[in-house]
């Protein structure tokens, strides 16, 4: 399973639940970090684990459901940003850039909670509809 396969597969929230519960391979996290232009260790705070814990998983090892869910949340947010900005590089840059609307935090910083994720998704919706953000 790869990032592309995950993005192409889930069609409903039920599909995302199934994917998260089944676990995703560690290499999906590696791909996601590459898309974002960060190190896997940089995503540890959003995933609620240490970088050392992440390094213990082999590339094909299925990650636990809670960790898979956190990765999928970040992946969905990245994909939404890519849709809004129309470019993967712009999406990645936006997620890593401090934002005044977010009190100087980066959107990526806020993806450590469901509430922060909701805030980022709402902000992307505002940007998509031309509301200054």
Backbone bond lengths (Angstrom), bond angles and torsions (degrees), N, CA, C in turn:
res aa  C-N    CA-C-N  psi(-1)  N-CA   C-N-CA  omega(-1)  CA-C   N-CA-C  phi
1 X - - - 1.443 - - 1.528 108.63 -
2 X 1.331 115.45 135.61 1.463 121.58 -179.43 1.527 109.01 -124.54
3 X 1.318 116.44 173.52 1.462 121.06 176.69 1.522 109.70 -57.81
4 X 1.320 117.41 -45.58 1.470 121.06 -179.18 1.526 111.14 -60.35
5 X 1.320 117.24 -41.76 1.468 120.51 179.17 1.524 111.15 -65.63
6 X 1.312 116.54 -38.41 1.461 119.96 179.39 1.519 110.19 -66.72
7 X 1.314 116.78 -45.41 1.465 120.74 -179.18 1.524 110.65 -63.80
8 X 1.316 117.49 -38.31 1.459 121.21 -178.82 1.523 112.91 -75.88
9 X 1.340 117.97 -24.90 1.458 120.64 -172.81 1.526 114.65 -81.55
10 X 1.337 118.73 -62.84 1.464 117.83 -170.78 1.529 112.64 -62.75
11 X 1.308 114.62 126.90 1.454 120.71 178.88 1.522 111.63 -111.28
12 X 1.314 117.04 -16.64 1.461 121.18 -178.98 1.521 108.48 -141.13
13 X 1.306 115.67 167.98 1.460 119.06 177.00 1.524 110.82 -61.98
14 X 1.326 116.85 -32.20 1.469 119.79 177.31 1.525 111.06 -61.96
15 X 1.325 116.76 -38.02 1.466 120.54 177.06 1.525 110.77 -64.51
16 X 1.346 116.71 -41.00 1.467 120.17 178.39 1.526 110.17 -63.81
17 X 1.338 116.64 -39.78 1.469 120.76 178.00 1.522 109.86 -61.10
18 X 1.322 116.59 -46.55 1.465 120.99 179.53 1.520 111.21 -60.54
19 X 1.321 116.96 -44.54 1.466 120.98 179.59 1.522 110.67 -61.78
20 X 1.327 116.96 -45.42 1.468 120.49 -179.95 1.522 110.92 -63.55
21 X 1.319 116.92 -45.14 1.468 120.31 -178.24 1.524 112.09 -65.84
22 X 1.316 116.40 -33.52 1.469 120.48 -179.92 1.517 111.42 -73.06
23 X 1.319 116.60 -23.49 1.463 121.44 -177.11 1.517 110.37 88.91
24 X 1.310 114.96 147.39 1.458 120.42 176.70 1.520 108.33 -118.52
25 X 1.325 117.74 151.63 1.465 119.71 -179.91 1.529 111.80 -69.26
26 X 1.294 116.03 149.65 1.468 122.69 -179.59 1.527 111.36 -54.70
27 X 1.327 117.91 -32.66 1.467 119.85 -176.77 1.529 112.22 -62.88
28 X 1.327 117.73 -22.32 1.467 120.59 174.93 1.527 109.44 -64.30
29 X 1.324 116.39 -39.47 1.461 120.39 176.40 1.523 110.47 -63.72
30 X 1.324 116.65 -40.89 1.467 120.39 177.51 1.529 110.77 -60.76
31 X 1.331 116.37 -43.84 1.471 120.94 178.69 1.526 111.19 -63.42
32 X 1.324 115.60 -43.27 1.459 120.31 -179.70 1.524 110.73 -62.21
33 X 1.317 116.74 -44.62 1.470 120.32 177.59 1.529 109.91 -58.80
34 X 1.329 116.56 -40.76 1.463 120.60 177.55 1.521 112.22 -62.81
35 X 1.326 116.79 -42.65 1.465 120.67 178.42 1.527 111.51 -62.51
36 X 1.322 115.17 -36.82 1.465 120.17 -178.92 1.522 112.74 -82.12
37 X 1.331 116.14 -14.95 1.457 119.82 -178.17 1.518 112.64 73.09
38 X 1.338 115.99 35.12 1.462 121.46 177.85 1.524 109.05 -129.15
39 X 1.316 116.05 168.81 1.461 121.18 173.44 1.523 108.35 -84.15
40 X 1.324 115.95 152.32 1.462 120.20 176.74 1.526 109.67 -54.23
41 X 1.319 117.13 -41.53 1.468 121.24 -179.53 1.526 111.86 -59.26
42 X 1.332 117.47 -29.16 1.465 120.99 179.41 1.528 112.16 -68.23
43 X 1.329 116.86 -20.51 1.465 121.09 -179.93 1.526 112.58 -91.00
44 X 1.314 117.69 -7.18 1.467 121.52 -177.07 1.536 112.78 -54.23
45 X 1.346 119.58 -43.88 1.472 118.41 179.76 1.535 113.27 -60.87
46 X 1.322 116.95 -38.58 1.463 120.21 178.80 1.528 111.51 -69.98
47 X 1.316 116.43 -24.01 1.463 121.34 -177.45 1.526 112.42 -94.74
48 X 1.318 116.57 -4.92 1.468 122.30 178.37 1.523 113.03 62.64
49 X 1.319 116.11 34.77 1.469 121.87 175.58 1.527 108.07 -140.12
50 X 1.304 115.43 166.27 1.463 119.13 177.13 1.526 109.78 -84.06
51 X 1.316 115.34 157.78 1.466 120.23 175.86 1.522 109.59 -60.60
52 X 1.306 116.29 -35.69 1.467 121.03 179.30 1.532 111.04 -61.83
53 X 1.317 116.31 -42.31 1.468 120.12 177.66 1.525 110.38 -61.69
54 X 1.321 117.02 -43.36 1.465 120.30 179.62 1.520 111.30 -61.30
55 X 1.319 116.49 -37.35 1.465 120.93 -178.60 1.522 113.05 -69.66
56 X 1.306 117.43 -16.34 1.472 120.85 -179.74 1.529 112.74 -75.25
57 X 1.306 116.46 -19.24 1.464 120.15 -177.62 1.521 110.27 -87.29
58 X 1.326 116.08 131.54 1.458 121.00 174.16 1.523 109.79 -73.32
59 X 1.318 117.08 162.88 1.468 122.64 -174.90 1.525 113.16 -56.96
60 X 1.330 117.39 -37.05 1.460 120.61 -177.14 1.523 113.43 -98.13
61 X 1.311 116.55 -0.35 1.467 121.47 179.75 1.527 109.44 -69.91
62 X 1.336 115.72 129.45 1.460 119.45 177.09 1.520 109.23 -73.29
63 X 1.302 115.62 133.21 1.460 121.61 -179.64 1.526 109.73 -83.92
64 X 1.327 117.09 154.12 1.464 119.75 177.44 1.532 111.33 -60.96
65 X 1.323 115.27 159.32 1.465 121.15 -175.79 1.524 112.77 -57.27
66 X 1.331 118.12 -43.21 1.467 119.04 -177.24 1.522 111.81 -65.37
67 X 1.311 116.98 -39.73 1.461 121.47 178.37 1.533 110.45 -70.65
68 X 1.319 116.15 -40.85 1.471 120.45 176.76 1.523 110.65 -60.03
69 X 1.323 116.05 -42.58 1.461 120.17 179.15 1.525 111.36 -60.23
70 X 1.315 117.73 -45.41 1.470 121.43 -179.61 1.538 110.39 -61.62
71 X 1.322 116.48 -41.60 1.469 120.48 178.81 1.528 110.16 -64.34
72 X 1.320 116.41 -43.06 1.463 120.18 179.92 1.525 111.63 -64.67
73 X 1.316 117.45 -34.65 1.464 120.68 176.94 1.528 110.10 -63.14
74 X 1.320 116.41 -45.42 1.466 120.04 178.34 1.524 110.13 -64.41
75 X 1.325 116.55 -41.60 1.464 121.25 179.93 1.528 111.16 -62.93
76 X 1.322 117.27 -44.75 1.471 120.58 178.53 1.522 111.08 -62.54
77 X 1.325 116.18 -39.06 1.463 120.18 179.52 1.525 110.42 -66.29
78 X 1.328 116.57 -42.70 1.469 120.67 176.64 1.533 109.90 -59.86
79 X 1.312 116.87 -45.56 1.467 120.47 -179.37 1.524 111.11 -62.81
80 X 1.320 116.62 -38.28 1.471 120.00 177.80 1.529 110.25 -65.23
81 X 1.327 116.74 -42.66 1.468 120.64 177.41 1.528 110.31 -62.61
82 X 1.319 116.52 -38.35 1.466 120.64 178.77 1.535 110.51 -64.17
83 X 1.323 116.55 -39.53 1.468 120.51 176.76 1.531 110.74 -63.31
84 X 1.319 116.06 -45.17 1.466 121.13 -176.25 1.522 111.53 -67.46
85 X 1.332 117.02 -44.84 1.460 120.68 -176.22 1.525 112.95 -89.69
86 X 1.334 116.87 -13.48 1.454 120.69 176.04 1.515 115.10 72.32
87 X 1.313 117.07 13.01 1.462 120.33 -175.60 1.529 108.93 -158.17
88 X 1.336 117.89 130.33 1.469 119.54 -178.61 1.527 113.78 -64.37
89 X 1.323 117.29 -34.56 1.469 120.20 -179.59 1.528 110.09 -68.39
90 X 1.332 116.93 -42.65 1.466 120.63 178.24 1.528 110.77 -65.39
91 X 1.329 116.46 -39.04 1.467 120.38 178.72 1.517 110.82 -62.48
92 X 1.308 116.30 -47.36 1.463 121.19 179.47 1.524 111.19 -62.15
93 X 1.316 116.55 -44.33 1.469 120.66 179.79 1.523 110.83 -62.46
94 X 1.322 117.55 -42.74 1.462 121.21 -179.96 1.528 110.94 -62.46
95 X 1.325 117.15 -42.32 1.464 120.70 -179.27 1.523 112.46 -63.69
96 X 1.330 117.24 -25.28 1.471 121.31 -176.60 1.527 113.47 -100.93
97 X 1.322 117.45 -4.99 1.466 121.45 -175.53 1.533 110.42 -92.63
98 X 1.339 118.14 129.68 1.466 119.99 175.01 1.528 110.13 -55.56
99 X 1.324 114.82 139.23 1.458 120.79 -174.44 1.525 109.24 -122.82
100 X 1.316 116.46 127.14 1.467 121.37 -178.95 1.530 111.42 -59.98
101 X 1.321 116.88 -39.41 1.465 121.47 179.50 1.533 110.84 -61.29
102 X 1.314 116.51 -27.69 1.468 121.83 -178.99 1.528 111.68 -97.35
103 X 1.305 116.44 19.71 1.455 120.25 179.21 1.515 113.44 69.08
104 X 1.327 116.00 29.37 1.461 120.72 178.83 1.516 114.56 85.86
105 X 1.320 117.11 -2.62 1.463 120.04 176.16 1.528 109.46 -81.38
106 X 1.316 115.64 160.25 1.456 119.26 173.84 1.523 108.33 -86.70
107 X 1.328 117.88 152.94 1.455 118.91 174.02 1.536 111.68 -55.08
108 X 1.318 117.18 -39.17 1.464 120.70 179.73 1.525 111.29 -60.16
109 X 1.335 117.41 -36.64 1.467 121.04 178.36 1.523 112.07 -58.05
110 X 1.319 116.58 -34.51 1.464 121.04 -174.67 1.521 113.85 -84.18
111 X 1.319 117.13 -5.11 1.463 119.61 -177.68 1.528 112.79 -80.30
112 X 1.325 116.98 13.03 1.461 119.90 177.99 1.528 112.47 -86.27
113 X 1.348 117.14 -8.78 1.464 120.51 176.35 1.526 109.16 -133.70
114 X 1.305 115.48 158.69 1.459 120.31 178.01 1.531 109.95 -66.44
115 X 1.332 116.98 -32.61 1.463 120.55 -179.83 1.526 110.99 -69.84
116 X 1.312 116.23 -40.24 1.460 120.31 175.80 1.515 111.10 -64.73
117 X 1.326 115.82 -40.02 1.465 120.67 178.33 1.526 110.21 -62.45
118 X 1.317 116.19 -43.30 1.465 120.35 178.24 1.532 110.38 -61.58
119 X 1.323 116.47 -40.40 1.463 120.98 178.35 1.529 110.83 -61.81
120 X 1.327 116.96 -42.17 1.468 121.03 -179.94 1.526 110.50 -67.65
121 X 1.325 117.11 -42.34 1.468 119.87 178.89 1.532 110.65 -63.38
122 X 1.329 116.97 -40.05 1.469 120.43 176.59 1.525 110.95 -63.65
123 X 1.314 116.36 -42.31 1.466 121.10 178.92 1.529 110.80 -62.19
124 X 1.318 116.79 -41.88 1.468 120.33 177.38 1.531 110.78 -62.56
125 X 1.324 116.88 -38.17 1.460 120.64 176.31 1.520 111.85 -63.05
126 X 1.321 116.24 -40.26 1.465 120.48 177.90 1.526 110.47 -64.20
127 X 1.318 116.10 -44.34 1.471 120.24 179.14 1.527 110.07 -61.40
128 X 1.326 115.57 -43.53 1.461 120.58 -179.41 1.529 111.49 -59.60
129 X 1.319 116.30 -34.82 1.466 120.57 -178.02 1.525 113.12 -95.22
130 X 1.329 116.16 11.96 1.455 120.11 173.09 1.511 115.82 81.06
131 X 1.335 117.52 11.95 1.459 120.64 177.28 1.518 107.63 -81.06
132 X 1.315 116.77 127.00 1.467 120.86 -178.17 1.519 109.78 -57.89
133 X 1.318 115.21 126.27 1.466 120.40 179.71 1.501 108.74 -140.99
